[in-house]
């Protein structure tokens, strides 16, 4: 019984510590543009800039095209 409690306590501590050390990314900016063409096609472009807890800046761009 004591071994089971020790394993559960160790696993819980490991998960909690990893969450504290990892931190969260902060969204600096987010832009979304939609363009509708004459044939009804919709082009969507999304740009996101995030900053992690260690100061690293990441830029993400995503494009989608929807046809009627």
Backbone as numpy.savetxt, mean C-alpha at the origin, in Angstrom:
# Nx Ny Nz CAx CAy CAz Cx Cy Cz
1.55 -28.18 29.12 0.74 -26.99 29.12 1.60 -25.72 29.12
2.66 -25.72 29.93 3.53 -24.55 30.00 4.24 -24.32 28.67
4.58 -25.40 27.98 5.26 -25.26 26.69 4.34 -24.60 25.68
3.07 -24.96 25.68 2.10 -24.37 24.75 1.94 -22.87 25.01
1.88 -22.48 26.27 1.76 -21.06 26.61 3.00 -20.29 26.18
4.17 -20.90 26.34 5.41 -20.24 25.96 5.48 -20.04 24.44
5.02 -21.03 23.69 5.02 -20.92 22.23 4.06 -19.82 21.78
2.87 -19.78 22.36 1.89 -18.75 22.00 2.41 -17.36 22.36
3.01 -17.22 23.53 3.56 -15.93 23.95 4.69 -15.49 23.03
5.55 -16.42 22.64 6.66 -16.11 21.74 6.15 -15.69 20.36
5.16 -16.38 19.84 4.61 -16.04 18.52 3.94 -14.68 18.56
3.19 -14.40 19.62 2.51 -13.11 19.75 3.53 -11.97 19.85
4.57 -12.18 20.59 5.61 -11.16 20.74 6.31 -10.89 19.41
6.57 -11.93 18.65 7.23 -11.78 17.35 6.37 -10.96 16.39
5.10 -11.25 16.33 4.19 -10.52 15.45 4.09 -9.06 15.87
3.95 -8.80 17.16 3.84 -7.43 17.65 5.12 -6.64 17.36
6.26 -7.24 17.53 7.53 -6.56 17.30 7.71 -6.24 15.82
7.32 -7.16 14.95 7.48 -6.91 13.51 6.59 -5.76 13.06
5.40 -5.63 13.64 4.52 -4.52 13.30 5.09 -3.19 13.78
5.71 -3.18 14.94 6.30 -1.94 15.46 7.51 -1.50 14.66
8.31 -2.44 14.22 9.52 -2.10 13.47 9.22 -1.71 12.03
8.21 -2.31 11.43 7.91 -2.06 10.02 7.34 -0.66 9.82
6.48 -0.21 10.68 5.88 1.11 10.53 4.87 1.14 9.41
4.42 2.32 9.08 3.43 2.48 8.03 3.94 3.47 6.99
3.50 3.25 5.76 3.84 4.20 4.70 2.84 5.35 4.75
3.34 6.56 4.49 2.50 7.75 4.52 2.31 8.23 3.09
1.07 8.46 2.70 0.78 8.93 1.35 1.02 10.43 1.28
1.94 10.83 0.39 2.27 12.24 0.24 1.34 12.91 -0.76
1.12 12.25 -1.91 0.20 12.82 -2.90 -0.48 11.70 -3.68
-1.65 12.03 -4.20 -2.44 11.08 -4.98 -3.19 11.87 -6.04
-3.01 11.50 -7.32 -3.67 12.19 -8.42 -4.33 11.16 -9.32
-5.57 11.43 -9.72 -6.29 10.55 -10.63 -6.92 11.40 -11.72
-6.65 11.03 -12.99 -7.24 11.76 -14.11 -8.00 10.78 -15.00
-9.15 11.23 -15.51 -9.98 10.44 -16.41 -10.16 11.22 -17.70
-9.98 10.54 -18.83 -10.23 11.15 -20.14 -11.19 10.26 -20.91
-12.26 10.85 -21.43 -13.23 10.11 -22.22 -13.02 10.48 -23.68
-12.75 9.46 -24.50 -12.52 9.68 -25.92 -13.86 9.69 -26.67
-13.83 10.10 -27.92 -15.06 10.21 -28.72 -15.74 8.86 -28.93
-15.00 7.75 -28.90 -15.61 6.44 -29.09 -16.14 5.84 -27.79
-16.08 6.58 -26.68 -16.60 6.12 -25.40 -15.57 5.45 -24.51
-14.34 5.31 -24.99 -13.27 4.70 -24.21 -12.83 5.66 -23.10
-12.66 5.12 -21.90 -12.24 5.93 -20.76 -10.83 5.53 -20.36
-9.91 6.49 -20.40 -8.53 6.28 -19.95 -8.38 6.88 -18.55
-7.94 6.06 -17.61 -7.74 6.51 -16.23 -6.27 6.37 -15.88
-5.68 7.43 -15.37 -4.29 7.42 -14.91 -4.27 7.81 -13.44
-3.54 7.03 -12.65 -3.47 7.25 -11.21 -2.00 7.32 -10.80
-1.62 8.36 -10.08 -0.25 8.53 -9.59 -0.29 8.70 -8.07
0.56 7.92 -7.39 0.62 7.98 -5.93 2.08 8.08 -5.49
2.35 8.96 -4.54 3.69 9.09 -3.96 3.56 8.79 -2.47
4.34 7.81 -2.00 4.31 7.44 -0.58 5.70 7.54 0.01
5.76 7.75 1.32 7.02 7.81 2.05 6.96 6.80 3.18
7.95 5.90 3.22 7.99 4.89 4.27 8.60 5.47 5.54
8.55 4.71 6.60 9.04 5.20 7.89 10.54 5.47 7.89
11.30 4.83 6.97 12.73 5.09 6.92 13.10 6.23 5.98
12.08 6.91 5.40 12.32 8.07 4.56 12.35 7.79 3.07
12.24 6.52 2.67 12.25 6.16 1.25 10.97 6.63 0.58
11.12 7.31 -0.57 9.97 7.81 -1.32 9.72 6.90 -2.51
8.47 6.47 -2.69 8.09 5.57 -3.77 7.01 6.22 -4.62
7.22 6.22 -5.94 6.24 6.76 -6.87 5.60 5.59 -7.63
4.28 5.57 -7.68 3.55 4.51 -8.36 2.62 5.13 -9.39
2.66 4.60 -10.61 1.76 5.06 -11.67 0.98 3.87 -12.20
-0.32 4.06 -12.39 -1.18 2.99 -12.88 -2.10 3.56 -13.96
-2.20 2.85 -15.08 -3.07 3.28 -16.17 -4.09 2.19 -16.46
-5.34 2.59 -16.71 -6.40 1.65 -17.05 -7.19 2.20 -18.24
-7.61 1.32 -19.10 -8.45 1.70 -20.23 -9.71 0.85 -20.18
-10.86 1.54 -20.20 -12.15 0.85 -20.16 -12.88 1.14 -21.47
-13.26 0.07 -22.15 -13.98 0.23 -23.42 -15.44 -0.13 -23.21
-16.33 0.60 -23.88 -17.78 0.32 -23.71 -18.20 -0.97 -24.37
